[in-house]
Amino acid sequence: MFNEESVLPLLADRLRRVLDDLGEPYEVVAVDDGSSDATPAILAGLRTQWPQLRVIRLRRNSGHQAALVAGLFRADGDFVASIDADLQDPPEVIVDMLRLARTESLDIVYGVRSDRSTDSVFKRWTAGGYYRMMRRLAGNSIPAQAGDFRLLSRSTVEALRGLPEQRLVLRLVVPWLGFPSGEVGYVRQERAAGSTKYPLSRMIRLATDSVTSFSAAPLRLATWLGAFGVVLCGLLLVAAFVAYLLDATVAGWASLYVVVLFLGAVQLLCLGLLGEYVARIYTAVQGRPAYFIAADSAEAVEFSRHGGGSASTGGRTGTLTGPEKSLDPATTAAASRADR
């Protein structure tokens, strides 16, 4: 969640009713992605009335995928469902996901948007184009119209944790794992309150990250464009030589101008595509975490039991980073919980 103060009471009411009716132990991991409004205060108030609510606050706005990864990697359940706070994905579907996973022994259950009539025409058109492109580049294992509303088993989460990538695009990586999966269809609803936090610029960024992190097709496109440019220049050279032999040469500034522009455009496009991959290599070499945990309510409670400082006073929860593959205090605490 990011700046979702207006929708949080509605989310808590619907989600709690759904999970309480399951009759099983659960926790709700609310990842606050560096909100600047009243979201942290509202979450703190909800925790006093909802003991199963666990709040993780990131130090800065790290992005949608990073916040999802932070929640997945710190959740303790045998099954973990991820859902956005805007209530466009109905929490009631989680019950169907869990039932299907247990009935058919599935590790992954995708929430598939069977009806997106509440979205704008532009949103439906761009989303359809994105999924068609991803299925063409990464294979048909990617479910069409399946976003980040999904249920994962503990083994799936641990498999994701073991991947070396710092910045995961979950809607591509999860199908790539190849674990047994199923789908549950639902009608996508209108945002319950507030405004969208996923404008066109972020959708373009997601598409770019999806392509460059999961496929070498753009590099091959650059190669084919370069080859096409070479062939075209060769044909133009032959045409110019024939015209010279026939004594039909004229001042060819227009054709020369077009050729120079075309070659320049191809070269710049190829450099741009190569730059995207070089940038990802540079980011991987740096090894910077995708997010920093500022506070975790569960860790703060456990730490206080051992006589330690709180997160707000610079205790151990203030220095945690993701994707948490090292033996930091968060991993140690999780292991101690498992041992108990």
N, C-alpha and C positions, 0 to 999 in steps of 0.2 A: 504494500500500500504506500502511496505517496500523495500527501495532502488530500486525504479522504475523510475529513472531519464530518462532512454532511451525510455520508453514507454509513459510517461506522455503527451507529445505533441500530439501523435497519439490518445490517449484516450480522451483528451479534445476536439479534433477536431470532432471525431465521436460522442461522447456523447452529445456535445452541439448541433450539427445539429439535432439529434434525439429529444432532449427535446424541442428545440426551435420550431420545427415543430408541437409539440402538441398543441401549442396555449394556454397553461394554465400556471399559476404561478407554479414555482418549485424551489427547491434548491438542490444543489449537496453537500453532506457532504463527504469531502475527509478526511479519517482518516489516518494520517501518523503514522505508528507503530514504532516510534523511528528510522527513517532512518538516516544513517550515510553518505549518499552521497548528491547529489545536489537536492534531492527531495523537501525539505522544500523551497529552494530558487526558484525552478521552480514553485511550488504551489503559492508562494507569487507573482511571476510575472504574473501567470495566473489570479489571483484574480483582478489585476488591469484592466484586459480586460473582465472579466467574473463576473459580479456582483452577479450572483446566486451561485457562488462557495463559499463554507464555508469550512474552513480548521480547523481540530482538530488534534492537535499534542499530542501524548502520550509521557510521560517522558522517557520511555524505551521501548524496544521491548517486548511487552506483549503477542504476539502470535496472530495467525489468528482469532481464535474464540473471544478472548477478544476485538480485534479491531473491529470486526463485531458488537459485543454487544454495544461497545461504540458509534458507528455510529447509530445503531438502536435506542438506548435510548435517543439520543440527537437530532434526526431528528424530524421535526415539521409537516410533511405532513400528509394528510389523507391516503395516501398510501406511503409505503416505499419499494423501491427495493434495494437489496444488490447485489453488483457485484465486482469482483476482477479487479485490474487495468491492468492485462496482456492481455486483449482483447481476451482471449480464449472463453469467453462467450460474444456473440455479443450484444452490447447495443440496437440494433434495435429490439430485442425480447421484450424489456420492453414495447413497444407500444402494442404488442399482449397480453402481460400479463395484462396490464391495461384494455384493451378492454374486455378481458374475465372476469376479476373480476367484471367489471361494468355490463356486459351483463347478467351474471349468478349470480350476487350478492354473489360473493365469497370473503372470507377473506384471503385466501392463494392461490397463484398461483406459482407452482414449474416450474423452467426451467429444463427440462429433456433432457439429452444428448442422442439423438436418433442415433447419429453417432459419434464414437470416433476414427475414423481411423487415425486421426492426432496424437493420443497418441501412445507411444511405446507399444509393446506387453506386456512387463512387467507391465506397468502402467495400461493397460486394465485388465490384469489378476488379479492384486492386488485390483483394484477398484471393479471388479466383486465379488471377494471373500469377500471384506468388506461389500458390500451391501447385499449379501446373508446371511452373518453372522448376520448383524443387523436386517434383516427382520425375521430371525429365533428367535432371542433373544427378540426383542422388538415388533414384530408383523408386519403384512403386510401393516400397515398404512404408513410405510416408503416407499416413491416412489423409485423404482430402478433407478440408474443413475441420481439422483437429488442431486447436491452438495449444495452450498450456494448461488446460483443464484436464487433468489425468490422474489416475491412481497407479502408484508404483509399489511393488513389494520391497521388503527389506533387502533382498538379494540384488534387486535392480538398483537401488540407491547405493549400495556398496560397490557395485560395478561402476557406476558413475563416479563415485569418489576415487576409484583407482585410476581413472583416466588422467593423463598428464596435462591435458589442456587447462589453461587458466580461465578462458572465457568460453563457456559452453553455450551453444545454441541448442536448447533442450529439445525443441520440436524436430530437430534433425538427428541429434545424437541418440535419443531414446529409441527410435525405430531401428537405428543402425545396430544396436546391441543384439537384436534378433531374439529377444526373449519371447515366450508365448504371450500373445496379446489378443485383446478383443476390443469391441467398440460398443458404446452406448450413445444412441442419438438423443438429442434434445432440441428444444426450440430456444434460440438465442433471444434474450429479453432486452428491453431497453435499460440503459443505465438508470439505477434506482434514484440517484441524486448526484449532484456535482457535475463536473465537466470532464471530458476525456483527458487522460494523461499520456495518450499515444497519438500525437499528431502525425502529419504526413512525413515530417523530417525523421521521426523515430521509425516509422515503417520503412522508409528508404534505408536507414541505417541497419535495420534488422535484415532486410533483403540482401544488402551488401555483405554483412557479416555471414549470413547463411551461405552465400555463394562462395566467398573467398575462404571460409573455414571448412567447407565440405566438398569442394570440387575444384579440379584444375582446368575446368572447361574454359574460363576466361583466358588462361594462358594459351590454350589451343586456339581460341578465337583470334588472339593476337597473331599467332603463327599463320593462320589461314588468311587473315587480312594482309599480313606482310607478303605472303605468297601471291595473293591476288594483285597486290600493287606491283610486284615484280613482273608478273605476266602482262598486266596492262601496259606497263612501261615498255616491255619488250615489243608488244604489238604496235605501239605508237612509234617506236624506233624503226620497225620494219616498214610501216606506212610512210614515215618520213624518207626513208632510203628509196622506196619505190617512187615517191613523188620527185625526188631529186633526179633519179634516172630518167623519168619521163619529162623532165624539165618543167615541172608544174609546181615548183616551190613558190610560196608566197610568205609574206611576213606572218609568222605563226605565234604572235605574242599571246593570243587568246588561249590556244591549246596548251601552250607552255605554262600559262598562268594557272589553268585548271589542273594540270598535272602536278605542279609544285604544291598547290593547295591540297590536293588529294594525298600526296605522299606525306606532307606535313601533318595532316590530320591522322593518317594511319600511324605515323611514328609517335605522335603525342598520345593517341589512344593506347598503343602498346606500352609506352612508358608508364601511363597511368595504371594500367592493369598490373604491370610488374611492380609498380610502387605499392599497390595494395598488398601484395604478397610479401614484399620486403618489409612493409610496416608490421605485418603480423609476425614475421620472423624476429624483427627487432623487439616487439612486445614480448614474445616468448623467451628471448634471450635475457631480457631484463628480469623476467620472473616476478613481476609485481603482482600481488594478489588482486583479484577482481573487486574485493570489498574489504572493509574493516568493521569489525563488530565493536560498537561503542558500549553496549550493555545487553545482557541477557538476563531476564528476570529469574529464570530457573537457576542459572549459575550464581547469581547474586544471593539467592536464598541458601543455596548449598554452601557457598563460601562463608556466609555469616554463621552457619552452624559450626564451622571449624574455627571461628574467632578471627576471620580475616576482614579486610576492608571491603567497602562496598564499591560498586562500579562507579558511582558518582564521585568518589574520592580517589579515583585512580587505582582501584583494585585490579585484579587480574583480568576482569572482563573488558577492561578498556584497551587491551593490546592485542586482542584476538584478530586474526586475519583469515581470509579464505584463499583457496578452497579447503584449508584445514587438513592437509595431508601430513603435516608434521606433528610431532608429539607436543603440542602446545597445551596450555591449561584446559582448553575446551575439550580436547581429545581425552586428556587424563580424567576430567570430570565425567565425561560420557562413559569411559571405561569403568570408573568406579560405580556409576549407577547400574551398569550391566552386571558387575560382580555382585552387587547387593541383590 
